[in-house]
């Protein structure tokens, strides 16, 4: 959405945003362990998963049904060994707040690869894409220097313009902002060899979403987890495997 259109519609957009915040149910984060080992045999890969409510599993009952559960199970099958994993996620986090959460954690958890689902709260809080990218830079630097992470995979921002829980024109406005953030993220990741951004086509519809029409349901988490596992196994793990096995 252009700036002129947003300015014209701003009173309506603000009113819709406040009404939507009051109307949508506050769903809890998924229950269950936030660290463990998936698969059999020696640990082949250590994976850190972080982010906002979509990383925390809001929309499903347990972590087994959420992004973490689907990702680590599929990844263990693909790398031919166990995957040690930890989830650090909290509903409502912007990218900068997520970076602060990881930086302040003591002691830092060592990992080979990290996966993050972030960005929707940057859109909600009207964080400019350049500031969100600066926070991602800070996050990646911390993970590399303090946690030993050699590659960070960023999930794409979801197609907010398809969220059934948002009214129009708020859905249109937030969707345009999300696409702008995601395009900036993709360009930034393309210039680096320690970061990747994976596009995932999410066919969002009420039947695959959570009851609030805003958060993912189990089918979406499963699709994203399989896409992450495929990407890491095919494009990240082959470069890291010799070093990881030598630890």
C-alpha positions as a Python dict, from the first residue, in 0.01 Angstrom:
ca = {
    (1, 'X'): (0, 0, 0),
    (2, 'X'): (130, 342, -90),
    (3, 'X'): (198, 605, 172),
    (4, 'X'): (-78, 832, 40),
    (5, 'X'): (-338, 556, 66),
    (6, 'X'): (-225, 466, 418),
    (7, 'X'): (-251, 829, 525),
    (8, 'X'): (-602, 860, 385),
    (9, 'X'): (-712, 534, 546),
    (10, 'X'): (-516, 574, 869),
    (11, 'X'): (-815, 659, 1095),
    (12, 'X'): (-1001, 352, 971),
    (13, 'X'): (-692, 130, 990),
    (14, 'X'): (-622, 234, 1349),
    (15, 'X'): (-985, 175, 1448),
    (16, 'X'): (-985, -167, 1281),
    (17, 'X'): (-656, -264, 1444),
    (18, 'X'): (-783, -176, 1792),
    (19, 'X'): (-1113, -354, 1734),
    (20, 'X'): (-938, -662, 1596),
    (21, 'X'): (-702, -677, 1894),
    (22, 'X'): (-1004, -676, 2129),
    (23, 'X'): (-1201, -927, 1921),
    (24, 'X'): (-944, -1195, 1849),
    (25, 'X'): (-904, -1457, 2121),
    (26, 'X'): (-567, -1469, 2296),
    (27, 'X'): (-449, -1820, 2220),
    (28, 'X'): (-183, -1979, 2443),
    (29, 'X'): (158, -2097, 2334),
    (30, 'X'): (183, -2470, 2267),
    (31, 'X'): (255, -2684, 2571),
    (32, 'X'): (535, -2937, 2596),
    (33, 'X'): (912, -2958, 2616),
    (34, 'X'): (1115, -2681, 2459),
    (35, 'X'): (1431, -2881, 2421),
    (36, 'X'): (1522, -3239, 2356),
    (37, 'X'): (1670, -3484, 2110),
    (38, 'X'): (1482, -3614, 1805),
    (39, 'X'): (1584, -3928, 1621),
    (40, 'X'): (1815, -4216, 1704),
    (41, 'X'): (2189, -4255, 1735),
    (42, 'X'): (2459, -3998, 1807),
    (43, 'X'): (2372, -3630, 1781),
    (44, 'X'): (2448, -3520, 1426),
    (45, 'X'): (2315, -3164, 1442),
    (46, 'X'): (2230, -2907, 1708),
    (47, 'X'): (1938, -2681, 1612),
    (48, 'X'): (1818, -2360, 1777),
    (49, 'X'): (1462, -2251, 1694),
    (50, 'X'): (1347, -1904, 1790),
    (51, 'X'): (1102, -1630, 1720),
    (52, 'X'): (754, -1505, 1795),
    (53, 'X'): (417, -1675, 1847),
    (54, 'X'): (449, -1883, 1531),
    (55, 'X'): (775, -2028, 1662),
    (56, 'X'): (616, -2077, 2006),
    (57, 'X'): (337, -2287, 1853),
    (58, 'X'): (39, -2061, 1914),
    (59, 'X'): (-258, -2222, 1741),
    (60, 'X'): (-190, -2584, 1836),
    (61, 'X'): (-199, -2769, 2166),
    (62, 'X'): (150, -2919, 2189),
    (63, 'X'): (500, -2860, 2059),
    (64, 'X'): (481, -3194, 1878),
    (65, 'X'): (216, -3036, 1653),
    (66, 'X'): (400, -2706, 1620),
    (67, 'X'): (687, -2582, 1405),
    (68, 'X'): (957, -2721, 1633),
    (69, 'X'): (814, -3071, 1650),
    (70, 'X'): (760, -3110, 1277),
    (71, 'X'): (1099, -2960, 1192),
    (72, 'X'): (1317, -3169, 1423),
    (73, 'X'): (1145, -3499, 1343),
    (74, 'X'): (1179, -3446, 968),
    (75, 'X'): (1534, -3315, 998),
    (76, 'X'): (1649, -3617, 1200),
    (77, 'X'): (1524, -3845, 922),
    (78, 'X'): (1707, -3644, 657),
    (79, 'X'): (2048, -3610, 825),
    (80, 'X'): (2062, -3973, 935),
    (81, 'X'): (2124, -3902, 1302),
    (82, 'X'): (1977, -3743, 1611),
    (83, 'X'): (1900, -3371, 1627),
    (84, 'X'): (1947, -3192, 1959),
    (85, 'X'): (1718, -2890, 1968),
    (86, 'X'): (1610, -2598, 2182),
    (87, 'X'): (1320, -2355, 2135),
    (88, 'X'): (1348, -1992, 2248),
    (89, 'X'): (1030, -1812, 2147),
    (90, 'X'): (767, -1583, 2293),
    (91, 'X'): (441, -1440, 2163),
    (92, 'X'): (451, -1076, 2059),
    (93, 'X'): (826, -1044, 1999),
    (94, 'X'): (956, -810, 1734),
    (95, 'X'): (1285, -900, 1569),
    (96, 'X'): (1472, -659, 1796),
    (97, 'X'): (1307, -802, 2108),
    (98, 'X'): (1393, -1156, 1998),
    (99, 'X'): (1756, -1053, 1950),
    (100, 'X'): (1757, -901, 2300),
    (101, 'X'): (1609, -1222, 2444),
    (102, 'X'): (1884, -1435, 2292),
    (103, 'X'): (2164, -1192, 2375),
    (104, 'X'): (2057, -1169, 2740),
    (105, 'X'): (2024, -1547, 2780),
    (106, 'X'): (2302, -1693, 2995),
    (107, 'X'): (2479, -1910, 2925),
    (108, 'X'): (2429, -1910, 2545),
    (109, 'X'): (2321, -2245, 2399),
    (110, 'X'): (2562, -2385, 2141),
    (111, 'X'): (2413, -2481, 1805),
    (112, 'X'): (2518, -2554, 1447),
    (113, 'X'): (2211, -2409, 1275),
    (114, 'X'): (1939, -2169, 1386),
    (115, 'X'): (1588, -2120, 1249),
    (116, 'X'): (1379, -1810, 1316),
    (117, 'X'): (1016, -1719, 1251),
    (118, 'X'): (987, -1342, 1290),
    (119, 'X'): (846, -1032, 1129),
    (120, 'X'): (471, -1013, 1179),
    (121, 'X'): (510, -812, 1498),
    (122, 'X'): (744, -575, 1316),
    (123, 'X'): (454, -515, 1077),
    (124, 'X'): (206, -470, 1361),
    (125, 'X'): (436, -224, 1540),
    (126, 'X'): (516, -41, 1213),
    (127, 'X'): (889, -110, 1239),
    (128, 'X'): (1059, 1, 913),
    (129, 'X'): (1219, -283, 715),
    (130, 'X'): (1567, -130, 754),
    (131, 'X'): (1536, -139, 1134),
    (132, 'X'): (1410, -497, 1126),
    (133, 'X'): (1708, -596, 911),
    (134, 'X'): (1947, -421, 1149),
    (135, 'X'): (1801, -632, 1430),
    (136, 'X'): (1848, -947, 1221),
    (137, 'X'): (2211, -845, 1163),
    (138, 'X'): (2259, -811, 1538),
    (139, 'X'): (2091, -1145, 1600),
    (140, 'X'): (2306, -1328, 1344),
    (141, 'X'): (2626, -1172, 1481),
    (142, 'X'): (2541, -1286, 1834),
    (143, 'X'): (2456, -1638, 1720),
    (144, 'X'): (2780, -1665, 1525),
    (145, 'X'): (3010, -1518, 1790),
    (146, 'X'): (2854, -1650, 2112),
    (147, 'X'): (2662, -1963, 2013),
    (148, 'X'): (2880, -2110, 1738),
    (149, 'X'): (2595, -2101, 1486),
    (150, 'X'): (2725, -2133, 1131),
    (151, 'X'): (2403, -2076, 941),
    (152, 'X'): (2074, -1901, 1019),
    (153, 'X'): (1755, -1980, 829),
    (154, 'X'): (1483, -1715, 835),
    (155, 'X'): (1127, -1815, 763),
    (156, 'X'): (941, -1588, 522),
    (157, 'X'): (681, -1351, 655),
    (158, 'X'): (342, -1515, 607),
    (159, 'X'): (91, -1387, 350),
    (160, 'X'): (-86, -1156, 591),
    (161, 'X'): (-311, -1039, 307),
    (162, 'X'): (-475, -1384, 328),
    (163, 'X'): (-535, -1390, 704),
    (164, 'X'): (-908, -1458, 747),
    (165, 'X'): (-907, -1304, 1095),
    (166, 'X'): (-828, -955, 963),
    (167, 'X'): (-1094, -725, 814),
    (168, 'X'): (-1043, -520, 500),
    (169, 'X'): (-876, -280, 437),
    (170, 'X'): (-655, -364, 741),
    (171, 'X'): (-570, -701, 586),
    (172, 'X'): (-467, -529, 264),
    (173, 'X'): (-252, -271, 443),
    (174, 'X'): (-77, -520, 671),
    (175, 'X'): (-30, -760, 381),
    (176, 'X'): (144, -495, 174),
    (177, 'X'): (374, -410, 464),
    (178, 'X'): (453, -780, 520),
    (179, 'X'): (542, -828, 154),
    (180, 'X'): (774, -526, 169),
    (181, 'X'): (948, -665, 480),
    (182, 'X'): (982, -1008, 321),
    (183, 'X'): (1127, -869, -2),
    (184, 'X'): (1388, -674, 197),
    (185, 'X'): (1471, -988, 396),
    (186, 'X'): (1511, -1195, 79),
    (187, 'X'): (1746, -938, -79),
    (188, 'X'): (1955, -919, 238),
    (189, 'X'): (1985, -1297, 270),
    (190, 'X'): (2078, -1337, -95),
    (191, 'X'): (2395, -1135, -37),
    (192, 'X'): (2518, -1363, 244),
    (193, 'X'): (2641, -1718, 268),
    (194, 'X'): (2566, -1758, 641),
    (195, 'X'): (2197, -1671, 611),
    (196, 'X'): (1914, -1806, 400),
    (197, 'X'): (1553, -1710, 342),
    (198, 'X'): (1324, -1981, 214),
    (199, 'X'): (1005, -1889, 31),
    (200, 'X'): (712, -2111, 130),
    (201, 'X'): (378, -2096, -49),
    (202, 'X'): (122, -2106, 229),
    (203, 'X'): (-231, -2177, 103),
    (204, 'X'): (-396, -2005, 396),
    (205, 'X'): (-765, -2073, 446),
    (206, 'X'): (-982, -2093, 759),
    (207, 'X'): (-958, -2474, 769),
    (208, 'X'): (-577, -2473, 804),
    (209, 'X'): (-558, -2176, 1041),
    (210, 'X'): (-604, -2155, 1416),
    (211, 'X'): (-943, -2056, 1554),
    (212, 'X'): (-846, -1687, 1560),
    (213, 'X'): (-785, -1676, 1184),
    (214, 'X'): (-447, -1519, 1251),
    (215, 'X'): (-213, -1794, 1371),
    (216, 'X'): (-117, -2115, 1191),
    (217, 'X'): (-295, -2442, 1243),
    (218, 'X'): (-127, -2781, 1250),
    (219, 'X'): (-133, -2826, 868),
    (220, 'X'): (61, -2502, 822),
    (221, 'X'): (315, -2591, 1089),
    (222, 'X'): (364, -2931, 926),
    (223, 'X'): (418, -2780, 581),
    (224, 'X'): (668, -2527, 718),
    (225, 'X'): (854, -2787, 923),
    (226, 'X'): (897, -3015, 622),
    (227, 'X'): (1014, -2721, 407),
    (228, 'X'): (1270, -2622, 670),
    (229, 'X'): (1399, -2978, 705),
    (230, 'X'): (1429, -3015, 327),
    (231, 'X'): (1616, -2684, 297),
    (232, 'X'): (1859, -2754, 581),
    (233, 'X'): (1928, -3111, 469),
    (234, 'X'): (1982, -3017, 103),
    (235, 'X'): (2152, -2676, 123),
    (236, 'X'): (2298, -2627, 472),
    (237, 'X'): (2385, -2965, 623),
    (238, 'X'): (2617, -3082, 341),
    (239, 'X'): (2849, -2787, 412),
    (240, 'X'): (2840, -2831, 791),
    (241, 'X'): (2840, -3210, 825),
    (242, 'X'): (3217, -3274, 835),
    (243, 'X'): (3271, -3011, 1105),
    (244, 'X'): (2965, -3117, 1304),
    (245, 'X'): (3075, -3480, 1306),
    (246, 'X'): (3425, -3385, 1417),
    (247, 'X'): (3306, -3218, 1741),
}
